[in-house]
């Protein structure tokens, strides 16, 4: 074959090898995405929340439950500040911790009822690892709650969306409003009042100087809440929805209604509404929704479409869930920012009017907010009442989520709606097939899942009942989904998103973090510096490439995932002030477990949106071995004579070893004649080095010992030397002598018998040493007769191996090797 042909084959093999490596790394990234919960804009490590008002201050407390549910996929430490009361809680992964009246949350003090004022009626939650948080405010037949958005995902611009004022009596002036939450001190907030109504019919509660069309500013600090609501003196004529809230620092916004009927002209069946709003930068142009599972209802649900920008065109189509037949369509234009449209003519008293049922698709040419409402039972005949939630835009779908159904309130039904898409590109839909609820595949819970396609989209839906408590939805990373959880009991309800990110859709981050492995520090230690990276470019959709912050998760060693296996490295660690959160950069340390063995660490670092960088560190241990182990034992020689042995040291490792020191510990009876200079010197892999060592005892000795030390740049190796000196009349066979025997030898678990012959009666010592000459134990010390004697020997407490048995009576010395084999 020609050289060109061989080159082509070699290049093809390299290409195949590269593709195989890419597939392996992609598989690893998918599994890490699932295991580490990456790219999840729903969970976070810091929350500041407040409780909006439900009904009147004293209504229905006998059936009350103001509760905050905290759950995590990880074991987590929680630092809580409950309106000034601080405490630390440990939460186990998969469990839920509830803040309620038993945890210093006073019902009567918790609700915000101080409009046009900044107060500290907030709860701050700081977690050592990401958590999800849900807030429930439930009174007798009036309940709702919201999914809290972590401070890490707050923004600077919001639209308020609630519902019309609901005046019922001078004691029941129920209104809509919103709470503004501060994340930093000295935050300036500008409020541009928008909505339906005018100054002649309604104003802000406790402030008759402001109404729709006014703009004003307020200032709040970290942990404060500022409340704005209408006065509730009209019914169906005034609504602050569409109000623009802007700030110079990140804020959170919770929209609410104290208690209302939906639609507003329904005769009765009021309920509380609340929802935490997404920043405007998180709002999408395309949404899909699924009708609520309301037994007895055929009228569907109410939807509000709200414009972020002026002249926003929108369209909506809805379909039968079973036949997939189109049931209706509607389009329109919202002229002004903050304008909203309610889908279906529900502001009349026509009992036959219907809203959107089945599955629905909403599209616009500019970003919109979409809110979904449950109807009052007096309107649609079902025994359930209103709640509201933000519909999740397709761009804010997640690959996994921790969700919460209230564990401490007796809602007879809890439902889960899921809308999902497969992003694998594989027509067999492996991503959807991987989607799991609490470890069970959704296709097994609901076999029709893969046929429940929303017409004209690549979206699929599932809907089923769930139990109270914490749950998890996860995928392989090849599926994304939005999800919603809601519950009913007689004339009462709640509902909130269960999978809703709040990423900034004007920006993107496709660049994984940078990794800089610091210089080797010695002792098997490295410091790894991680830095968020941005390429400074824009993608095809003109989104700005930004740094989304690196996510500081130190437990990153990869073990037995997609063929990547770390070994002989300790788990990564950081300083004692470590906190899991987002940073521009951070550092962590890696350390070898046993420096006398090779080690490798595969580790992954990632940023807040899930871009992963995989890197590795390899540690090659110095490996020196002594080839001439027998030469360490110089045997028995006469005093004042010498014996010279040659010891051979070999570099058995795969890298060169630098010998810095080579010496004997005592340097008395044993001395190095050659091979210890010049220093330092280098041994290449598999290279050998000779040492000539002399043993010269100057007096009779049971056992002479010394230790040979060889130090490299990294490690210290030691070998023991031994020898015995007599006056020329002793018995020198240390393996066997008829005058000293032990039976059996090797010794098993049973006791042995030592037999020995003495030339004369007198004191005798029998001792046991290890093969390096270290004293282990005395077997017998005392008087013995001339001739044959015996003594029993128990190997209890000895490890398996070889030992030296030494008998001495005056100048009479006998030795032998004993083997213990348990």
VOLOSE-397495 format. One line per field, with one value per residue (C-alpha): x, y, z; residue in one letter. Coordinates in steps of 0.2 Angstrom, whole numbers. Example, Ala and Ser with C-alpha at 12.3 -4.5 7.8 and 13.67 -1.06 7.14 Angstrom:
residues 2
c1: (62  68)
c2: (-22  -5)
c3: (39  36)
res: (a  s)
end
This chain:
residues 822
c1: (0  6  11  -3  -16  -8  -10  -28  -32  -23  -33  -49  -45  -41  -57  -67  -57  -62  -80  -80  -73  -85  -100  -92  -91  -108  -115  -106  -113  -130  -129  -121  -135  -147  -137  -132  -148  -139  -147  -161  -167  -181  -171  -159  -150  -158  -176  -185  -204  -219  -237  -250  -267  -281  -298  -300  -287  -297  -307  -307  -292  -299  -295  -280  -263  -250  -236  -219  -213  -194  -188  -172  -164  -149  -145  -145  -142  -155  -152  -169  -175  -193  -198  -183  -182  -167  -163  -153  -161  -154  -165  -163  -163  -181  -189  -199  -197  -212  -212  -228  -235  -225  -209  -212  -223  -237  -253  -260  -243  -237  -249  -245  -258  -249  -251  -240  -227  -211  -210  -199  -213  -203  -195  -177  -171  -153  -148  -131  -138  -152  -169  -187  -199  -218  -230  -247  -260  -276  -291  -309  -314  -301  -284  -270  -251  -236  -220  -206  -193  -175  -166  -153  -166  -174  -175  -177  -194  -210  -229  -242  -256  -271  -289  -304  -308  -323  -333  -346  -350  -342  -334  -328  -319  -308  -295  -280  -262  -244  -229  -212  -197  -180  -164  -152  -151  -156  -166  -175  -192  -203  -221  -231  -249  -259  -274  -293  -302  -300  -298  -317  -321  -306  -289  -275  -280  -276  -269  -282  -269  -264  -273  -271  -259  -248  -230  -221  -205  -202  -186  -184  -169  -164  -177  -191  -208  -218  -236  -248  -266  -282  -296  -308  -323  -329  -334  -327  -323  -305  -289  -271  -266  -253  -244  -226  -213  -195  -180  -161  -157  -165  -182  -196  -214  -229  -246  -262  -281  -288  -303  -313  -325  -320  -328  -331  -350  -352  -364  -353  -339  -324  -306  -289  -277  -258  -243  -224  -221  -207  -196  -200  -184  -190  -206  -208  -217  -224  -234  -244  -257  -268  -285  -287  -294  -311  -324  -341  -334  -335  -331  -312  -301  -299  -283  -276  -263  -253  -242  -224  -223  -235  -243  -241  -250  -256  -265  -272  -279  -286  -290  -300  -288  -295  -299  -286  -300  -298  -311  -308  -295  -293  -281  -279  -268  -263  -260  -251  -238  -248  -264  -272  -285  -296  -299  -318  -332  -334  -338  -356  -369  -372  -372  -367  -351  -336  -318  -303  -304  -292  -275  -270  -256  -253  -241  -236  -224  -217  -215  -231  -236  -249  -260  -271  -286  -298  -316  -328  -340  -355  -350  -345  -354  -338  -337  -320  -315  -302  -284  -271  -253  -241  -240  -222  -215  -207  -190  -192  -195  -183  -175  -179  -189  -193  -211  -223  -241  -246  -243  -253  -269  -283  -285  -295  -287  -270  -266  -251  -251  -236  -232  -215  -205  -191  -175  -164  -168  -172  -189  -191  -192  -180  -181  -199  -197  -184  -196  -199  -210  -203  -193  -207  -207  -222  -225  -229  -240  -249  -247  -256  -242  -233  -249  -255  -247  -254  -258  -246  -232  -219  -227  -235  -245  -249  -261  -263  -267  -252  -251  -247  -229  -213  -210  -197  -198  -182  -176  -160  -157  -166  -183  -189  -205  -217  -227  -241  -248  -265  -278  -296  -308  -326  -327  -308  -292  -274  -262  -244  -231  -220  -207  -204  -187  -184  -169  -166  -171  -162  -146  -138  -123  -116  -98  -93  -82  -64  -53  -35  -26  -13  5  8  10  18  11  -2  -11  -18  -29  -41  -47  -64  -69  -85  -81  -90  -85  -92  -102  -120  -129  -140  -155  -146  -145  -131  -118  -116  -108  -121  -110  -101  -111  -100  -103  -87  -93  -87  -77  -84  -84  -90  -100  -99  -82  -75  -68  -58  -48  -36  -41  -50  -67  -64  -64  -64  -62  -73  -83  -89  -107  -115  -120  -116  -100  -89  -75  -70  -57  -57  -43  -39  -28  -22  -27  -12  4  13  0  -5  -21  -33  -47  -60  -70  -84  -87  -102  -111  -128  -136  -128  -113  -101  -82  -74  -55  -43  -28  -16  -4  11  18  37  39  55  57  72  76  89  78  88  103  95  98  117  115  126  145  159  161  175  173  164  151  147  131  125  107  98  85  74  62  47  36  31  40  58  62  74  84  88  94  100  106  106  97  110  126  134  136  130  138  136  152  146  130  125  134  133  116  104  103  88  82  73  58  64  82  92  104  117  122  136  133  145  140  154  149  161  153  142  124  107  101  109  97  97  86  90  81  79  70  63  55  38  40  52  55  63  70  76  94  98  112  119  136  143  160  162  155  136  124  121  108  93  81  82  92  88  91  76  60  42  28  18  27  19  7  -11  -25  -21  -7  11  24  42  55  73  89  100  118  116  103  100  91  84  75  65  59  49  55  48  60  66  72  58  54  37  34  43  38  47  60  65  74  76  84  99  93  76  62  46  35  18  16  0  -1  -15  -13  -1  -4  0  19  36  44  61  62  78  83  98  106  122  133  122  111  99  88  74  61  43  29  11  -3  -20)
c2: (0  18  30  41  26  23  41  42  26  34  50  40  31  47  54  39  40  58  55  41  52  66  53  47  65  70  55  60  78  71  61  75  87  74  70  88  97  108  123  125  143  137  132  144  147  163  168  183  181  189  184  194  197  184  190  201  200  190  179  160  158  142  133  143  138  150  139  140  123  121  105  100  85  87  87  105  118  132  149  156  174  173  191  194  177  168  149  135  119  104  97  80  78  73  79  95  108  118  136  139  144  131  139  157  162  171  170  187  196  187  195  211  224  240  248  262  258  248  235  221  208  196  178  176  158  155  137  128  120  124  122  125  136  137  148  144  156  146  151  144  141  154  148  151  151  154  146  158  164  164  180  174  176  192  206  225  226  218  219  216  205  201  203  216  223  214  226  216  227  240  226  217  228  215  222  217  223  218  217  223  214  222  212  226  242  259  251  264  258  267  262  267  264  256  246  248  262  280  292  295  278  271  275  266  261  274  286  296  306  292  282  275  285  291  287  288  282  273  266  249  240  222  211  225  223  238  235  243  239  247  252  239  251  245  228  224  242  244  233  238  224  230  242  243  241  246  247  251  234  217  216  203  205  195  199  195  197  197  187  187  178  173  179  195  195  177  177  170  157  169  164  171  173  175  172  178  187  183  198  205  198  180  182  172  174  156  147  131  127  112  114  111  94  101  87  93  108  110  129  127  141  160  166  184  189  205  215  219  231  242  235  217  205  188  172  158  141  127  109  94  83  67  70  84  94  112  120  138  152  170  184  202  217  224  243  248  240  233  231  214  203  190  175  173  185  181  199  196  186  173  156  147  157  146  150  139  121  106  111  128  137  156  165  183  194  201  195  193  187  173  170  156  156  143  148  150  135  147  150  133  121  112  112  122  140  152  152  159  155  161  150  145  150  136  144  142  124  113  96  93  100  98  102  103  99  105  91  99  105  92  95  80  81  86  86  88  95  93  99  92  92  80  89  74  76  57  53  39  52  45  61  60  41  46  58  52  56  51  38  30  34  45  33  20  31  37  26  38  51  49  50  66  78  96  99  110  108  96  97  82  83  72  75  64  65  65  63  78  81  84  76  76  76  72  68  62  80  76  82  99  103  115  109  114  108  112  105  106  104  110  128  130  128  132  131  136  132  116  119  137  145  163  165  181  178  193  184  168  158  144  145  133  140  141  129  134  120  128  123  107  111  95  82  77  94  105  121  123  140  141  157  161  163  173  174  192  188  187  171  170  176  192  187  194  182  185  177  168  165  148  137  132  114  106  88  85  70  59  40  26  37  34  26  40  34  44  35  38  56  64  72  91  103  122  134  134  149  139  142  135  150  159  168  175  163  152  139  122  109  92  80  63  50  38  47  30  25  33  43  51  64  67  82  93  112  121  137  143  138  121  123  109  109  92  91  79  78  64  60  48  41  38  19  13  -5  -16  -30  -38  -40  -55  -44  -34  -49  -50  -66  -70  -66  -66  -50  -38  -45  -38  -43  -33  -34  -26  -19  -14  0  1  15  4  19  27  44  49  49  62  55  69  60  42  38  26  31  25  22  12  -7  -4  9  14  11  17  23  37  51  62  69  72  60  55  37  35  23  5  11  2  9  -1  2  -7  -8  -15  -24  -23  -28  -24  -35  -50  -45  -54  -43  -27  -17  -1  8  13  30  35  52  58  75  68  52  44  25  14  -3  -12  -20  -33  -44  -54  -55  -70  -74  -89  -102  -99  -109  -98  -107  -96  -107  -123  -131  -147  -138  -126  -132  -126  -137  -134  -122  -113  -109  -109  -104  -117  -115  -122  -130  -124  -138  -133  -141  -132  -137  -134  -129  -110  -95  -94  -80  -84  -69  -65  -52  -46  -48  -30  -34  -25  -34  -41  -51  -62  -80  -87  -80  -90  -106  -122  -139  -145  -155  -154  -142  -137  -121  -118  -103  -94  -83  -73  -55  -58  -55  -67  -66  -71  -69  -72  -84  -81  -91  -85  -93  -83  -84  -98  -92  -101  -93  -99  -92  -94  -92  -87  -91  -88)
c3: (0  -4  9  4  7  24  28  23  34  48  47  46  61  70  65  71  87  89  85  98  111  107  109  126  132  126  135  151  150  148  163  173  168  175  191  195  191  179  170  182  184  195  210  219  235  241  243  250  251  258  261  251  260  259  262  278  292  304  292  293  305  312  295  291  285  280  275  266  258  255  246  238  229  240  259  263  277  278  286  290  295  298  301  312  320  314  314  306  299  291  277  270  251  245  261  263  277  282  289  298  315  323  316  322  307  315  305  311  308  292  279  271  275  275  257  251  265  266  280  285  284  274  276  270  265  262  257  255  239  227  234  228  238  237  247  252  260  265  274  276  257  251  246  233  233  222  217  223  211  219  221  208  195  199  186  185  175  178  174  187  183  194  192  194  211  219  230  240  255  266  276  260  248  240  228  218  221  221  233  228  237  239  236  240  250  243  228  218  211  198  197  181  186  171  169  168  177  181  195  196  201  211  218  227  245  258  244  235  226  213  200  183  173  187  189  206  214  231  239  248  256  256  265  264  255  248  245  232  230  223  235  231  230  213  205  188  184  191  188  190  179  166  179  175  189  186  197  197  207  206  214  215  212  219  211  221  223  241  235  219  208  190  179  189  186  193  207  221  224  228  231  234  219  220  209  208  192  180  174  157  151  154  145  128  112  112  125  126  139  145  152  171  176  183  185  180  170  151  150  151  159  158  150  150  136  141  130  135  120  110  94  99  87  95  90  99  94  105  102  108  119  112  94  91  82  82  93  90  86  89  85  89  92  109  105  121  133  148  138  140  132  140  129  127  130  149  155  151  160  146  155  139  136  135  137  130  133  129  123  117  108  110  99  97  87  103  120  130  148  149  164  167  179  186  186  200  203  201  183  176  188  195  214  214  214  207  207  194  188  175  160  156  139  129  130  149  150  161  161  179  193  212  215  230  233  250  263  278  270  265  247  241  224  218  199  188  171  160  143  136  120  114  110  105  86  86  79  91  105  117  128  131  134  148  157  174  189  205  197  186  168  163  148  160  171  156  141  129  133  116  106  116  103  103  84  74  88  94  111  121  136  151  166  181  200  213  231  243  247  237  220  206  187  178  160  152  146  129  135  142  150  158  172  184  201  207  220  224  238  240  234  236  226  224  209  204  191  195  181  175  173  173  161  152  135  128  132  129  135  125  132  146  160  159  169  174  184  195  197  207  225  230  242  229  229  215  215  201  196  187  178  168  150  137  118  116  101  96  90  74  84  89  107  117  123  141  156  166  181  186  198  213  216  224  223  205  204  190  195  184  172  153  155  165  182  195  207  222  223  238  236  231  245  248  262  277  271  256  249  234  223  207  205  191  197  211  216  223  228  223  233  230  243  242  235  233  219  203  203  190  193  180  185  178  181  174  173  178  162  161  150  155  155  158  163  172  182  182  196  192  208  210  211  217  221  228  216  228  243  249  251  264  276  280  290  304  304  317  326  319  302  287  274  258  249  233  233  217  216  201  195  191  187  171  174  179  197  204  219  231  246  250  267  282  298  310  300  313  309  292  280  262  252  235  225  237  227  218  223  216  201  190  186  170  169  172  175  189  202  213  231  239  258  271  288  301  318  332  346  348  344  344  330  321  311  301  289  271  266  248  245  228  225  230  242  254  252  266  267  283  284  297  303  318  325  336  343  330  342  340  329  314  304  306  295  304  319  328  344  340  332  332  327  316  305  296  310  307  319  332  345  342  352  353  357  361  368  380  383  402  414  418  413  395  384  369  359  343  331  314  299  301  318  328  344  344  360  373  372  388  400  415  421  410  412  402  387  378  384  377  378  370  358  353  338  344  339  325  307  294  288  292  309  317  333  344  358  369  385  389  373  367  352  341  327  315  304  309  296  302  290  297)
res: (x  x  x  x  x  x  x  x  x  x  x  x  x  x  x  x  x  x  x  x  x  x  x  x  x  x  x  x  x  x  x  x  x  x  x  x  x  x  x  x  x  x  x  x  x  x  x  x  x  x  x  x  x  x  x  x  x  x  x  x  x  x  x  x  x  x  x  x  x  x  x  x  x  x  x  x  x  x  x  x  x  x  x  x  x  x  x  x  x  x  x  x  x  x  x  x  x  x  x  x  x  x  x  x  x  x  x  x  x  x  x  x  x  x  x  x  x  x  x  x  x  x  x  x  x  x  x  x  x  x  x  x  x  x  x  x  x  x  x  x  x  x  x  x  x  x  x  x  x  x  x  x  x  x  x  x  x  x  x  x  x  x  x  x  x  x  x  x  x  x  x  x  x  x  x  x  x  x  x  x  x  x  x  x  x  x  x  x  x  x  x  x  x  x  x  x  x  x  x  x  x  x  x  x  x  x  x  x  x  x  x  x  x  x  x  x  x  x  x  x  x  x  x  x  x  x  x  x  x  x  x  x  x  x  x  x  x  x  x  x  x  x  x  x  x  x  x  x  x  x  x  x  x  x  x  x  x  x  x  x  x  x  x  x  x  x  x  x  x  x  x  x  x  x  x  x  x  x  x  x  x  x  x  x  x  x  x  x  x  x  x  x  x  x  x  x  x  x  x  x  x  x  x  x  x  x  x  x  x  x  x  x  x  x  x  x  x  x  x  x  x  x  x  x  x  x  x  x  x  x  x  x  x  x  x  x  x  x  x  x  x  x  x  x  x  x  x  x  x  x  x  x  x  x  x  x  x  x  x  x  x  x  x  x  x  x  x  x  x  x  x  x  x  x  x  x  x  x  x  x  x  x  x  x  x  x  x  x  x  x  x  x  x  x  x  x  x  x  x  x  x  x  x  x  x  x  x  x  x  x  x  x  x  x  x  x  x  x  x  x  x  x  x  x  x  x  x  x  x  x  x  x  x  x  x  x  x  x  x  x  x  x  x  x  x  x  x  x  x  x  x  x  x  x  x  x  x  x  x  x  x  x  x  x  x  x  x  x  x  x  x  x  x  x  x  x  x  x  x  x  x  x  x  x  x  x  x  x  x  x  x  x  x  x  x  x  x  x  x  x  x  x  x  x  x  x  x  x  x  x  x  x  x  x  x  x  x  x  x  x  x  x  x  x  x  x  x  x  x  x  x  x  x  x  x  x  x  x  x  x  x  x  x  x  x  x  x  x  x  x  x  x  x  x  x  x  x  x  x  x  x  x  x  x  x  x  x  x  x  x  x  x  x  x  x  x  x  x  x  x  x  x  x  x  x  x  x  x  x  x  x  x  x  x  x  x  x  x  x  x  x  x  x  x  x  x  x  x  x  x  x  x  x  x  x  x  x  x  x  x  x  x  x  x  x  x  x  x  x  x  x  x  x  x  x  x  x  x  x  x  x  x  x  x  x  x  x  x  x  x  x  x  x  x  x  x  x  x  x  x  x  x  x  x  x  x  x  x  x  x  x  x  x  x  x  x  x  x  x  x  x  x  x  x  x  x  x  x  x  x  x  x  x  x  x  x  x  x  x  x  x  x  x  x  x  x  x  x  x  x  x  x  x  x  x  x  x  x  x  x  x  x  x  x  x  x  x  x  x  x  x  x  x  x  x  x  x  x  x  x  x  x  x  x  x  x  x  x  x  x  x  x  x  x  x  x  x  x  x  x  x  x  x  x  x  x  x  x  x  x  x  x  x  x  x  x  x  x  x  x  x  x  x  x  x  x  x  x  x  x  x  x  x  x  x  x  x  x  x  x  x  x  x  x  x  x  x  x  x  x  x  x  x  x  x  x  x  x  x  x  x  x)
end
